[in-house]
Amino acid sequence: MRILLAEDERDLNRIISKKLTSDGYSVDSCYDGKEAMDMLACADYDAAILDIMMPGADGFAVLASLRNAGRTTPVLFLTARDSISDRVKGLDSGAND
């Protein structure tokens, strides 16, 4: 399974990538939303894990770009935001969790 991880905090990105890799996943990682959009446009991923608050483009913009391209790649949001409205916005935008 190939996963894209887009998380701008480098230490957290490294930790998550390392854990997913040790669990047998193939992980491509990046640190900003623009790069995530480029990677998603150029490769097929089985899943994407997106931070909401990233430079370049936020996770919502990355998800919108993915869905507007007709891609159904499952998307999980990774964020420090915990309000119900943020969760509803993510799910209404087409995130899977």
C-alpha positions, 0 to 999 in steps of 0.5 A: 500500500502506497501512502502520501503523508503531507505534514509540515512539522518535520519531526512529526512527519519523520516519526509517522513515516518511520512508523508506517514504513516499519508496518510495511507501507510505502510512504512518500512524504512532503512538507507543504500543500502545494507539493502534496497537490503535485505528488497526488497529480503525478502518482496513484496513492492508496491513501493520503494523510494530510495536515490541515494547516500547511504552508503553500496550500492547506489540507482542505485545498489539497483535498478539493484539488484531489476531488475536483480531479475526480480522484477517490483516494481515501484521505485522513486529516491529521490536525491539532484542530479539534472542533466539531465544525472542523471535523464536519468541514473535513468530512463534508469536503470529502475526507474519509476521516 
